[in-house]
Amino acid sequence: MEAIGIAVSPWASITEVTITKTTISNNRGPWGGGIFNAGTLTLTASSVVANTGNYGGIEFDYSGGGIYNTTRGTVTIHGGAITGNIPDDCVGC
């Protein structure tokens, strides 16, 4: 079963999250392998590394590898790194 690393979502009753000094890595899932955000997310001195966006072989034009931020979401990043993430259906990645 594929699952994202973290979901910030009003549908999951989690609307505001602050992540500090954490690495989110090696996750695989739809709409953001590392993080799905539809709320308020703050990353401080944290890394989102080597995650893969995938939806079970179904192609979508909107799956993020590291972070998928919806139009309802807000992300604030203070330091850290977002690197080596692969979105679904990425040509040349």
Secondary structure, DSSP 8 states (H G I E B T S, - for coil): --B-SEEEBGGGTB-EEEEES-EEES-EETT-SSEEESSEEEEEEEEEES-EE--TT---S---SSEEE-TT-EEEEEEEEEES-B-TT-TT-
